[in-house]
Amino acid sequence: MPGHPEHVGVPSPPEHGATGEHEIPLEERTPVDPIERFIGYLDRIEWAPQAVRLRRLSYDLLAEGPAGLTLDAGSGGGCAVAELTEQGQQAVGIDVAERMIEIARRRFPHCEYRIAAVEGLPYDDHTLARYRAEGVYQHLANPEVALAEARRALVPGGRIVLLDQDHDMWGLDADDVQLTRVITRGYTGAIAQPWIGRRYRDLLTRAGFVNVAVDIHPMVYTDIEHTGAMLPRLAEAAVKRGAIRPAQAKAWLAEQEERDVDGRFYLVMPMFVASANTPTTP
């Protein structure tokens, strides 16, 4: 998933060195640098089979637009830009985090990445042919501004593809239903746009896009490994905001680990895939 600790559809990594009686240790063999650690986390998520399929679907939807410059907005570690470039596309990624851009350039030196925000694209009117954003809009205070910028920069008939979650639709099996709701819904309340997936049809239509289509694709996880540190971070966040006690978090995580060992772990997260075009005439 593209993005950085502020622009992705997963819990952000805690700042390195954070301590406190409520902190739950994250058992991750990842780099010390918080951004490097976050990239490692993203890599585990991005290369899950269903994530790869969904990313490829987004490329197929982009291909329905005109040829030309493709922008990956909120490009994070640079994976999507690299894949599009390998396909022969003229692709560029932008991210507001300078450190993320540095890492993307280091990982994929043959690709182009720029420091920029989705709310203020560094492109003239009608410059982009295709625009893609994954896991970004859920963290925007004003997604309408970003969509207005996308429409401005896209050529007539240009293509936009957006992928994101709906955090109120997560489904995690657990023995304690109420506790699980407290843990997952509490995180939802910390997201700027927790319903962004279901809102895409309305937002794109209001922004003046046409041929709007929004489909839902369930992301099913039957092992904890491919969820990265998602569950520990959810539990840690619940403890830090005082919603649950550390002992409750520990027991909840232990149950999920037991389910994983027994082959009973089950998590489903719906991903919304929206696509649209700019009008062919002003």
N, C-alpha and C positions, 0 to 999 in steps of 0.2 A: 504494500500500500504506500502510495506516495505521501509525503508530508513530513512533519517534524513534530517534536513534542507538543506543539500547539495546534497542529493542523492534521491530525489523524483521527481515525475512528476507533482508537484503542486508548486505554489509560496511559497517561504520560509517565515516563520513568521518574522516580524521585530524584531530587538533586543529590549529587554525589556528596557523601559525608553527612547527610541528614541523620539525626539521631533523635531518640525520644523513647519514653517508656512504652508508647503504643506502637512503635515501629515493628513491622514484621519482616524479618530478614528475607531477602529475595535470593533464592538459591540459583544464581545465574553465573555461569562461567563466561563472563563478558568483559570487555575492556573497561578501564577505569573511567575514561572520558564519558560523561553522560550521553553525549550525542553518538559516540561510537557504540556505546552500550545499546542505545535506542536503535541504531542501524542493525545491530545483531538481532535485536528483538524483531524488527521489521522483516529481516531476511527469513526468519523462521516462519512468520506468518505468510509472507509473499510467495514462498515456494511450496506451500501446501497445495496439493493437486487442485482443489476447488478454486483456490485463489488464482492459480495459473490459468485455469479455464475461463474464469471471469475476466481476467485481464485480456486474454485473447479475444473474448467476445467484444470487449470495448474497442479493440483495434479493428475488428470486422465492422462494427457500427461506424467508426470513424471513416472507414474506407468508402462508405456510402456518400461521403462528401466530396467536394472538388479536390484536385491535387494541389499541393502547395505546402506552405509552412504549417507544421503541426505543433501546437503548444501543449505541454504537459504542465498544468498549473498546480503548484505545490508538489514539485517533483521529488522532494525528499532525497533518498539515497541514490536516485537516478536510474533505477531499474527500467521503468517504462520507456524513458527516452532511449536507453541503450537498445531495448528490444525493437522499438520503432525504427531506429537508425539501421539496425541489422536487416530490417525488412526493406530498406532502401528509401525510407521516408526522410524528408527534411524535417527533423524534429529538434525542439529546444525545450529545456525545462527551466522553470523559475521557482524560486523559493525565497521566503523572507529571511530565512536564517543563513547568515554568511557561512557559519560552520558547516551546515548541511551542503551548501554549494561546494565548499572546499572538498568535502568527502566525496561527493558525486563526481567532481572533476578528477579526483585521484583514482577513484574506482573505474571510471570510464573516460579516460583522457581523450578519446576520439569523439566524444559527444560535447554538445554545447549546453552550458547552464549559466543562468544569470540570476543575480539577486534582484528580486522584485516582488511586489505584493499583487495578489489577484484583484485587489480593489483599485489598483493603479498600474495597468499594464504598460510596459515600455514599448508600445507599438502604435504606429499611426492608424488612422481609420482604415478599415478594409484591407488589413495586412495579412491576417491569419486565414488559412483555409479550414483548419480543424482545431478544435479546442477540447482538451480532456482534463478532468479533475477527479481524483479518487480520494475519498476520506478527508476532504478539505472543507467543504461548505458547512459541515456540522459545527465547525469551530468559528465561523464568521459571525460577527455581531450583526452585520447587515448583508446577507447574501444577495439582496436585490442590487446592491452597488456592484458586486462582482459580476452579476449577470449582465448588468447594463454595460460594464466594461467589455465583457466577452462579446456582446452583440456589436458594440462599436468597432471592435478590432477585427471581427470576422468579415470576410467578403460576403456579398450577396449570395445566398444559397449555401453559406458556410455551415459546417457541421459542428455540433457540440454534443459531448457525451459526458455524463456525470455519474459517478458511483458513490454510494454512501449508505449508511446504516439508518435504522430506526431503533433507537435504544430502548424504547418501551416495548419492543417486540422480541427481545432476547428470550430464549427458552433454555434453562439449565435444570436438568433433573437433580433433585436433592431430597433428602429425608425431611428436612425442616423447610417447609414452603414459606412460612412467614419470614424466617431469618433470611432466606435467599432473596425474597422480595426486598427486604430492607437493604441488603448489600447491593443488589443490582440497580434498584430504583434510585438509591442514593447517588450512585455514580451518574445516572441519567440527569439528575438535577444539576450536576456540575457542567453539563454540556450546553454550549450556547444555543444550538439548534438540534435538540434530541430527536425531533420529528422530521428532520430534513428530507429523509427518503420519501415519505408520504407527501411532502410539500412540493416536490419537484414539478409535478404537473401544473399546479397553480402558479408557482414562481416563474417557470419558463413561459407559460402562456401570458402572464401579466407583463413579462419582459419583452414581449413581441415576437417570440420565436414561433415557428410553425412546425407542422408534422411532429408534434410532441408525442412521445411514447414513453411509458414508464413500466418496466417489468420488475418482478421480484425474483430473486434467486437465493434459496436457502444455503447458507454456509454451515455444513454439518461437521462437527468435530466429535470423534469417538475416542480420542486419546488426548491427554493433557499436553503432550509434547508440542503439538502443532498450535497450541494456544499461547505459547511463550509464557510470559509471566502474568498473563491477563488476570487469572483468578487471585493470585497473591496480591496484586495491585488493587483489585476491587475490594478485597478484605481489608487491606491496609488503609485504604481511603475511608472505609466505613468506621474503622477504629479511630482514625484521626479526627473525624468529625463528631465522634462521641455517640454514634448510632448503635454500636455494639461494643462489647468488652473484648479485650485481647484473647481471653480464654474461648469466647464464642468463635472468634475468627480462626483460632488454631484448630478447634474441633471441626469447624466447617471445612477448612482446607484438608484436614486429615480424612474426612469422609470422602471428599472428591478424589483424593489420592488413592483411597481404598477402592473406590469405584473404578478408577483407571486400572489398577492392578487386576481387578476381577473382570475387566472387560465390560463394565456397566456404565462407563462415563458417557454422557451425552449432552452436547451443547449445540444449539442451533441459533444462528444469527442471520436474519434476513438482510440481504444486500439489494438495494434498489438501483437499477440501471436505467437512467433516463437519457433519451436522445432527442434531438430536435435540429431544425435548420433555421438560419436567418432567412427572411423573405428574399426572394430573388429580385424584387424591386423595392425601392425605398417606400 
